[in-house]
Amino acid sequence: MSFRKRSEVLGNPNVPRIQTRAPLPERGMPPQRNPLRNDIRNVTSRIGGLSMRDEPEPALATPKSSQIDASHPGIRPSPATSQPTAATGCHDLDKLLSHMGLPLGQLLLVQEQSATDFSSVIVKTFAAQGIVHNRIEGSNAFTKGNTHLVVLTLNQSFAKELPGVYQGSRKDVKRTKVSTAESEVTVQNTLESVALKQSVAPKDLKIAWRYGLKDGSKSKGNQKQNSDLDTFPNYSHTFDITSRLVPAPTSAELTLISPVQTLSMVLAQLKAVFKKHERKVIRVVIPNLLHPAMYPPKYSQLSELLPLLHGIRSIIKENGDRAVLLSTLSSDLYSNSGCQVLPMVENMFDSVISLEPFPQEMSQFLERVYKSQPNKIQHGLVHVFKLPLLSDRGEMHVMRSEYAFRNGKKKFEIEPWGIPVDDSETSESNSTADPPSGQQGQTSVSIDF
């Protein structure tokens, strides 16, 4: 549609005509493409938009799938969010994290507020749990395996300090040895079994079968309590810190990285471990972070510390479907009010808990109270500063009818909620309880002794 005045005459040679198609090429010249079409093609190729018909369409990116086998003994879904979770080696710590373990892709920091070393027990059980999971599959566990441990430390004998699995009390260990010896095929055991079969009457066997005594069936209550153990029997173990894991982990199960190296070398070695063990769960342990005996003085500065933590965190998040990290730190080293090292370190971790050992007076008091029951003596308090956040919507922790809000004249207030007491009802109850004025000196209760 053209815009012309009504007075203009069609075909007037004085009015220039609008050229609607490209001029024809001269003889002997190759045809030229539409410049507008070329511009559109260039723009769409830069922004990745819709391409022209004669260009191939870009392939759709496929989402990254998990590389961990679903039958991994050390992975179970979180009861809160169903996210894959790894055991920490301490059942109580698993429950404290609200997910029966540490979710994959998360970083946990354990602080300690004194010169004690209780946090080292958590580190060693966390590492030993990964080694035990790696040895569950069978005889080829030392060459294949399903879990690998990475420790950032200068302690070369760390592998020999891991605790062994708790086998029970002395009576349980002796009973296990006796049952193992009886299960062996010997002449004496064979004669005893034949004599036992001849002495048992068919009636006794019938009664045992009827009441389920022969196959050791359990009651429904016990089945409900042990349903979690039956579903994930090898997920979490109990460790004896007085024993040692035998045999000790080898280089195929554990990798030691020295923190004294340069930042680029530390991160390069950590990436190489993830690349070498592609289909394994990687447990990263950083014991005694920023300890002066293991870390150079330069790491006390934020300009050197933050790149290290940020680089390790980015590697864990990049492999979030098969990696977890546990680190310990003595908070007394950086407890000064003007020091910003501790708050910045806490920001780099997804979960933070703190151990506060009891002072000497409290320890002596507990020892005196539990003199006949030394197993009940506590050694300190546990403070939870941060729990793992599994989504951008928060921790998914529900608390109902515990807080109330007030929209005042100056600010919006939130405070704990409690049912108030009606003063009028209390005054009425007090007035009815008072005796009449004329009977104040009388009483119906005998005061004779």
C-alpha positions in Angstrom: 0.0 0.0 0.0 1.4 3.4 -1.0 0.7 6.8 0.5 -0.2 9.3 -2.2 -2.3 12.4 -2.4 -5.6 12.2 -4.1 -4.7 14.9 -6.6 -1.8 12.9 -7.9 -2.2 11.1 -11.2 -1.1 7.5 -11.6 1.8 7.1 -13.9 3.0 10.7 -13.5 6.6 10.8 -14.8 7.5 13.6 -12.4 6.7 11.5 -9.2 9.5 9.0 -8.5 8.4 5.3 -8.2 9.3 3.2 -5.1 11.6 0.4 -6.1 10.2 -2.8 -4.6 12.7 -5.4 -6.0 16.4 -5.5 -6.5 17.7 -4.3 -9.9 18.5 -7.0 -12.4 22.2 -7.9 -12.7 24.0 -6.9 -15.8 25.1 -9.5 -18.3 28.2 -11.4 -17.3 27.8 -10.5 -13.5 26.9 -13.2 -11.0 23.6 -12.8 -9.1 23.9 -11.1 -5.6 22.1 -12.2 -2.5 19.7 -9.9 -0.7 21.8 -7.8 1.8 18.9 -7.8 4.3 18.8 -11.6 4.3 22.6 -11.6 5.0 22.2 -9.2 8.0 19.4 -11.3 9.5 21.6 -14.4 9.1 24.5 -12.8 10.9 22.4 -11.6 13.8 20.7 -14.9 14.3 24.0 -16.7 14.2 25.4 -14.5 17.0 22.5 -14.7 19.4 21.6 -18.3 18.7 18.1 -17.6 17.6 16.1 -19.2 14.8 18.2 -20.1 11.8 17.4 -19.9 8.1 16.0 -22.8 6.3 19.3 -23.8 4.6 21.2 -23.9 8.0 21.1 -26.8 10.3 19.3 -26.3 13.6 21.5 -26.4 16.8 21.3 -29.6 18.8 19.5 -29.5 22.2 21.6 -29.8 25.3 21.0 -33.0 27.2 20.9 -32.7 31.0 23.8 -34.2 33.0 22.9 -37.6 34.4 24.2 -39.0 37.7 27.3 -41.2 37.3 26.7 -43.1 40.6 25.0 -46.5 40.6 21.7 -46.6 42.4 22.8 -49.6 44.4 25.7 -47.8 46.0 25.8 -49.0 49.7 26.7 -45.5 51.0 24.0 -43.5 49.3 20.3 -43.2 50.4 17.6 -40.7 49.9 17.0 -38.0 52.5 13.8 -38.6 54.5 13.2 -34.8 54.3 13.8 -34.0 50.6 14.7 -37.4 48.9 18.0 -35.9 47.8 20.9 -38.5 47.7 22.7 -38.4 51.0 26.0 -39.9 52.2 26.6 -41.2 55.8 29.1 -39.3 58.0 30.1 -42.3 60.1 28.3 -40.9 63.1 24.6 -41.8 63.4 23.8 -38.9 65.8 25.5 -36.4 63.4 23.4 -37.8 60.6 20.2 -37.1 62.5 21.4 -33.7 63.6 21.8 -32.7 59.9 18.1 -33.5 59.4 18.8 -35.7 56.4 20.2 -38.8 58.0 23.6 -37.8 56.5 25.3 -35.1 54.4 23.6 -34.5 51.1 25.7 -34.9 48.0 27.3 -31.7 46.8 27.3 -30.1 50.3 30.2 -28.9 52.5 30.2 -29.4 56.3 32.4 -27.4 58.7 32.9 -28.6 62.3 34.4 -26.0 64.6 35.9 -26.5 68.0 36.1 -23.7 70.6 39.1 -24.9 72.7 42.4 -26.6 72.5 40.8 -30.1 72.6 40.7 -32.4 69.6 37.2 -34.0 69.7 36.6 -33.0 66.1 39.3 -35.4 64.9 37.1 -38.3 65.9 34.4 -37.0 63.5 37.0 -36.7 60.7 38.4 -40.2 61.2 34.9 -41.8 61.3 33.9 -39.9 58.2 37.0 -41.2 56.3 36.6 -44.7 57.7 33.0 -44.9 56.6 34.0 -44.2 53.0 36.7 -46.9 53.1 34.2 -49.5 54.5 31.8 -48.7 51.7 34.5 -49.1 49.1 35.2 -52.7 50.4 31.6 -53.9 50.5 31.3 -55.0 46.8 33.6 -58.0 46.9 37.1 -59.3 46.4 37.9 -56.8 43.6 37.1 -53.8 45.9 40.8 -52.8 46.1 41.1 -52.6 42.3 37.6 -51.3 41.4 35.7 -50.0 44.4 32.9 -47.5 44.6 34.3 -44.7 46.8 37.5 -42.8 47.0 38.9 -40.6 49.8 40.8 -37.4 49.4 42.6 -35.9 52.4 44.2 -32.4 52.4 46.9 -32.8 55.0 50.6 -33.2 55.8 50.0 -36.2 58.0 51.4 -39.1 55.9 50.2 -41.7 58.5 46.6 -40.6 58.3 45.5 -43.9 56.7 46.9 -45.9 59.7 44.9 -43.9 62.2 41.4 -44.7 60.9 39.2 -46.6 63.4 37.8 -50.1 62.8 34.2 -51.2 62.7 32.7 -51.9 66.1 32.3 -55.7 66.6 30.4 -55.6 69.9 31.4 -56.2 73.5 33.9 -58.9 74.6 31.2 -61.4 75.1 29.8 -60.7 71.6 33.2 -61.2 70.1 33.8 -64.5 72.0 30.3 -65.7 71.0 31.1 -64.9 67.3 34.3 -66.8 67.4 32.6 -69.8 68.9 29.8 -69.8 66.3 32.4 -69.5 63.6 34.4 -72.4 64.9 31.2 -74.5 65.2 30.2 -73.7 61.6 33.4 -75.3 60.3 33.1 -78.8 58.9 35.0 -81.2 61.2 34.5 -84.8 62.3 33.5 -83.7 65.8 30.9 -81.2 64.5 29.5 -83.8 62.2 29.0 -86.4 65.0 27.4 -83.7 67.3 25.0 -82.7 64.6 24.0 -86.3 63.9 23.4 -87.0 67.6 21.3 -83.8 67.9 19.1 -84.8 65.0 18.5 -88.2 66.5 17.6 -86.8 69.9 15.1 -84.2 68.6 11.5 -85.6 68.4 9.2 -84.8 65.4 6.7 -83.2 67.7 9.3 -80.6 68.8 10.1 -79.8 65.2 6.4 -79.3 64.5 6.0 -76.9 67.4 9.0 -74.9 66.4 7.7 -74.6 62.8 4.3 -73.5 64.0 5.5 -70.7 66.2 8.3 -69.7 63.9 11.1 -70.5 66.4 13.2 -72.3 63.9 13.7 -69.6 61.4 13.9 -66.8 64.0 11.1 -64.7 62.8 10.7 -61.3 64.4 7.6 -59.5 65.7 6.0 -56.6 63.9 7.2 -54.0 66.3 10.9 -55.1 65.8 10.3 -55.1 62.0 9.2 -51.5 62.1 12.1 -50.5 64.2 14.6 -52.2 61.9 13.0 -51.4 58.6 15.5 -48.7 57.9 18.4 -51.1 58.6 16.8 -53.7 56.4 16.4 -51.2 53.5 19.9 -49.8 53.8 21.9 -52.4 55.8 25.4 -51.1 54.8 24.6 -47.4 54.9 26.0 -46.4 58.3 28.4 -48.3 60.6 29.5 -47.9 64.2 33.2 -47.5 64.7 35.4 -48.3 67.7 37.9 -45.5 68.1 40.2 -47.7 70.2 40.8 -50.0 67.3 42.3 -49.6 63.8 40.9 -50.3 60.4 42.6 -53.5 59.1 44.0 -53.5 56.4 44.9 -49.9 56.2 43.7 -47.9 53.1 46.0 -48.1 50.1 46.8 -45.6 47.4 43.9 -47.0 45.3 41.5 -46.0 48.0 43.0 -42.8 49.5 44.8 -39.8 48.0 46.8 -37.4 50.1 47.3 -33.8 48.9 49.8 -31.5 50.6 48.4 -28.0 51.5 51.9 -26.5 51.3 51.9 -26.6 47.5 50.8 -23.7 45.4 47.1 -23.1 44.9 47.1 -24.1 41.3 48.8 -27.5 42.1 46.3 -28.2 44.9 43.3 -27.6 42.7 44.9 -29.5 39.7 45.5 -32.6 41.9 42.0 -32.5 43.2 40.6 -32.2 39.7 42.8 -35.1 38.5 41.3 -37.3 41.3 37.8 -36.6 40.1 38.7 -37.3 36.5 40.5 -40.6 37.4 37.6 -41.9 39.5 34.7 -40.9 37.4 32.1 -43.4 38.6 32.9 -43.2 42.3 31.7 -41.2 45.3 34.5 -38.8 46.3 34.8 -37.9 50.0 37.0 -34.9 50.6 38.4 -34.3 54.1 40.2 -31.2 55.3 41.3 -31.8 58.9 42.6 -28.9 61.0 42.0 -26.2 58.5 44.4 -23.2 58.9 46.4 -25.0 61.6 49.8 -23.3 61.9 51.6 -26.7 61.9 50.1 -27.6 58.5 49.4 -24.4 56.7 51.8 -21.6 55.8 51.3 -18.2 57.4 50.1 -16.7 54.1 46.8 -18.6 54.5 45.9 -16.4 57.5 45.2 -13.6 55.0 41.9 -13.5 53.2 43.6 -12.8 49.8 45.2 -16.3 50.0 42.6 -18.2 51.9 39.4 -17.3 49.9 40.8 -18.5 46.5 41.7 -21.8 48.0 38.3 -22.4 49.6 36.5 -21.0 46.6 38.4 -23.3 44.2 37.7 -26.4 46.3 34.0 -25.4 46.7 33.6 -24.9 42.9 35.1 -28.4 42.2 32.7 -30.0 44.8 29.7 -28.1 43.3 30.7 -29.1 39.7 30.6 -32.7 40.8 27.7 -32.3 43.1 26.1 -35.6 42.1 29.0 -37.6 43.7 31.0 -35.5 46.1 30.9 -34.4 49.7 33.3 -32.5 51.9 34.0 -32.4 55.7 36.4 -29.9 57.3 37.4 -29.1 60.9 38.6 -25.8 62.3 39.8 -24.5 65.7 37.7 -21.3 66.1 39.9 -20.1 69.0 42.7 -19.3 66.5 40.5 -16.7 64.8 38.1 -15.7 67.6 39.1 -12.0 67.8 36.3 -9.6 67.2 38.2 -7.6 64.5 39.2 -10.8 62.6 37.0 -11.5 59.6 38.6 -14.9 58.7 36.0 -17.0 60.6 32.9 -15.4 59.2 34.3 -15.6 55.6 35.2 -19.3 56.1 31.6 -20.1 57.4 30.1 -18.5 54.3 32.0 -20.9 52.1 30.3 -23.9 53.7 26.7 -25.2 53.4 26.5 -26.5 57.0 28.3 -25.3 60.2 28.3 -26.9 63.6 30.4 -26.1 66.7 31.7 -28.2 69.5 32.0 -26.4 72.9 33.8 -28.7 75.5 32.7 -28.3 79.1 35.0 -26.4 81.5 36.9 -28.2 84.2 34.3 -27.5 86.9 31.5 -28.9 84.9 33.5 -32.0 84.0 34.3 -32.7 87.6 30.6 -32.2 88.5 29.5 -34.7 85.9 32.2 -37.2 87.0 30.9 -36.9 90.6 27.3 -37.3 89.6 27.9 -40.3 87.2 30.5 -42.0 89.4 28.8 -45.4 89.0 27.8 -44.8 85.4 30.9 -43.4 83.5 29.3 -44.0 80.1 26.8 -41.2 80.7 29.3 -38.4 81.2 29.0 -35.8 78.5 32.0 -33.8 77.3 30.5 -30.7 75.8 27.7 -28.9 73.9 26.9 -29.0 70.2 25.7 -25.7 68.5 24.2 -25.7 65.1 24.9 -22.6 63.1 23.8 -23.7 59.7 22.1 -26.7 58.1 22.4 -27.8 54.5 20.2 -25.9 52.2 18.9 -28.2 49.5 17.0 -25.7 47.3 16.4 -22.0 46.7 13.2 -22.3 48.7 15.0 -22.9 52.0 15.7 -25.8 54.3 12.1 -27.1 54.2 11.9 -27.1 58.0 8.3 -26.7 59.3 7.5 -24.9 62.6 3.8 -24.3 63.2 2.2 -21.9 65.9 5.6 -21.1 67.4 5.9 -17.4 66.5 3.5 -14.4 66.1 3.9 -11.1 64.4 2.8 -7.5 65.3 2.4 -4.7 62.8 3.1 -1.7 65.0 3.2 2.0 64.2 7.0 2.1 63.6 8.0 -1.5 62.7 6.9 -5.0 61.9 7.7 -7.3 64.9 8.0 -11.1 65.2 8.2 -12.7 68.6 7.6 -16.1 70.2 3.9 -17.0 70.6 2.3 -17.9 74.0 -1.2 -18.0 75.2 -1.7 -14.9 77.5 -3.3 -15.0 80.9 -6.6 -13.1 81.4 -6.3 -10.8 84.4 -10.1 -10.5 84.9 -10.5 -14.2 85.3 -7.7 -14.4 87.9 -9.2 -11.5 89.9 -12.7 -13.2 89.9 -11.2 -16.5 91.0 -9.3 -14.7 93.8 -12.5 -12.9 94.9 -14.5 -16.1 95.1 -11.7 -17.8 97.0 -11.7 -15.1 99.8 -14.1 -15.9 102.7 -16.8 -13.5 103.8 -15.9 -10.6 106.1 -17.9 -12.0 109.0 -16.3 -15.5 108.8 -12.7 -14.5 108.5 -11.9 -15.7 112.0 -13.7 -19.0 111.6 -12.5 -22.2 110.0 -14.0 -25.7 109.5 -10.7 -27.5 109.8 -9.6 -28.7 113.2 -6.4 -27.2 114.4 -5.9 -29.6 117.3 -2.6 -31.5 117.3 
